[in-house]
């Protein structure tokens, strides 16, 4: 999974740099660095929020499975 994320990040960076170069946005070194850093920050934030959402979903599923397990356990007692 980590390798896939690294490859995905590098491809996005390359694509953004290529498009920025094609439209002339990379004429200035500062602009090039700013674009590369901006892409890295946005990519990191997207992955962080995706992780938080996945963690929340996993916790909700765990709670639901525990409730179902308790219901089954209670049904067996009666």
C-alpha positions as CSV (number, residue, x, y, z in Angstrom):
1,X,0.0,0.0,0.0
2,X,2.8,2.4,0.9
3,X,4.6,1.7,-2.4
4,X,1.4,2.4,-4.3
5,X,1.0,5.7,-2.4
6,X,4.6,6.7,-3.2
7,X,4.2,5.9,-6.9
8,X,0.9,7.7,-7.0
9,X,2.5,10.8,-5.4
10,X,5.4,10.8,-7.8
11,X,3.1,10.5,-10.9
12,X,1.0,13.3,-9.7
13,X,4.1,15.5,-9.1
14,X,5.4,14.7,-12.5
15,X,2.1,15.4,-14.2
16,X,1.7,18.8,-12.4
17,X,5.3,19.8,-13.2
18,X,4.8,18.8,-16.8
19,X,1.6,20.7,-17.2
20,X,3.1,23.7,-15.3
21,X,6.1,23.7,-17.6
22,X,3.8,23.4,-20.7
23,X,1.8,26.5,-19.7
24,X,5.0,28.4,-18.7
25,X,4.4,28.5,-14.9
26,X,7.9,27.1,-14.2
27,X,9.9,30.0,-15.7
28,X,10.7,31.1,-12.1
29,X,12.5,28.7,-9.8
30,X,10.4,30.0,-6.8
31,X,7.2,29.2,-8.6
32,X,8.4,25.7,-9.4
33,X,9.3,25.1,-5.8
34,X,6.0,26.5,-4.7
35,X,4.0,24.3,-7.0
36,X,5.9,21.2,-6.0
37,X,5.5,22.0,-2.3
38,X,1.8,22.8,-2.8
39,X,1.1,19.5,-4.5
40,X,2.9,17.6,-1.7
41,X,0.9,19.4,1.0
42,X,-2.4,18.9,-0.7
43,X,-1.6,15.2,-1.4
44,X,-0.7,14.7,2.3
45,X,-3.8,16.4,3.5
46,X,-6.0,14.3,1.2
47,X,-4.4,11.1,2.5
48,X,-4.7,12.2,6.1
49,X,-8.4,13.0,5.8
50,X,-8.9,9.7,3.9
51,X,-7.2,7.9,6.8
52,X,-9.4,9.6,9.4
53,X,-12.6,8.7,7.5
54,X,-11.4,5.1,7.1
55,X,-10.6,4.9,10.8
56,X,-14.0,6.3,11.7
57,X,-15.7,3.8,9.4
58,X,-13.7,0.9,10.9
59,X,-14.6,1.9,14.5
60,X,-18.3,2.2,13.5
61,X,-18.2,-1.3,12.0
62,X,-16.4,-2.7,15.1
63,X,-19.1,-1.3,17.4
64,X,-21.8,-2.7,15.2
65,X,-20.2,-6.1,15.1
66,X,-19.9,-6.0,18.9
67,X,-23.6,-5.2,19.3
68,X,-24.5,-8.0,17.0
69,X,-22.3,-10.4,18.9
70,X,-23.9,-9.3,22.2
71,X,-27.4,-9.8,20.7
72,X,-26.5,-13.3,19.6
73,X,-25.0,-14.1,23.0
74,X,-28.2,-12.8,24.7
75,X,-30.4,-14.8,22.4
76,X,-28.6,-18.0,23.2
77,X,-29.1,-17.4,26.9
78,X,-32.9,-17.2,26.5
